[in-house]
């Protein structure tokens, strides 16, 4: 009985850790899409430097991506 509880606890902990790691990776990817200045130019965008905001690529459709 005790072994079954320990095994259940271990499986629950592993599942929770895996879910939170996956969620963090997905959130990071969705939060900050980036582009290089060359890719920006290839897509018809312009690279602009915004004071206190960093460098961004403004694409023809009006969307902005962070330049790396």
C-alpha positions as semicolon CSV with decimal commas, in nm:
position;residue;x (nm);y (nm);z (nm)
1;X;0,000;0,000;0,000
2;X;0,277;0,243;0,090
3;X;0,464;0,160;-0,230
4;X;0,156;0,233;-0,438
5;X;0,120;0,578;-0,276
6;X;0,485;0,662;-0,339
7;X;0,457;0,552;-0,700
8;X;0,142;0,759;-0,748
9;X;0,306;1,064;-0,594
10;X;0,614;1,023;-0,812
11;X;0,403;0,992;-1,128
12;X;0,192;1,295;-1,036
13;X;0,502;1,504;-0,968
14;X;0,662;1,401;-1,298
15;X;0,346;1,480;-1,492
16;X;0,313;1,821;-1,329
17;X;0,678;1,907;-1,394
18;X;0,647;1,804;-1,758
19;X;0,333;2,008;-1,809
20;X;0,479;2,322;-1,653
21;X;0,800;2,295;-1,857
22;X;0,603;2,255;-2,179
23;X;0,376;2,544;-2,087
24;X;0,672;2,771;-2,017
25;X;0,835;2,686;-2,350
26;X;0,514;2,753;-2,542
27;X;0,455;3,080;-2,359
28;X;0,808;3,199;-2,433
29;X;0,776;3,117;-2,800
30;X;0,442;3,294;-2,827
31;X;0,549;3,598;-2,629
32;X;0,849;3,707;-2,830
33;X;0,867;3,621;-3,197
34;X;1,190;3,751;-3,344
35;X;1,334;3,818;-3,688
36;X;1,675;3,919;-3,823
37;X;1,723;4,244;-4,013
38;X;1,799;4,047;-4,331
39;X;1,476;3,848;-4,301
40;X;1,290;4,173;-4,238
41;X;1,425;4,327;-4,558
42;X;1,349;4,009;-4,755
43;X;0,985;4,033;-4,646
44;X;0,959;4,399;-4,750
45;X;0,976;4,539;-4,397
46;X;1,174;4,826;-4,252
47;X;1,398;4,812;-3,946
48;X;1,335;5,091;-3,695
49;X;1,490;5,176;-3,362
50;X;1,239;5,286;-3,103
51;X;1,369;5,490;-2,807
52;X;1,356;5,271;-2,494
53;X;1,187;5,002;-2,704
54;X;1,473;4,842;-2,893
55;X;1,492;4,758;-3,259
56;X;1,184;4,632;-3,441
57;X;1,092;4,524;-3,791
58;X;0,776;4,686;-3,923
59;X;0,625;4,463;-4,190
60;X;0,404;4,589;-4,475
61;X;0,091;4,464;-4,296
62;X;0,173;4,685;-3,996
63;X;0,284;4,410;-3,760
64;X;0,602;4,455;-3,557
65;X;0,859;4,191;-3,464
66;X;1,164;4,224;-3,241
67;X;1,489;4,224;-3,437
68;X;1,763;3,996;-3,305
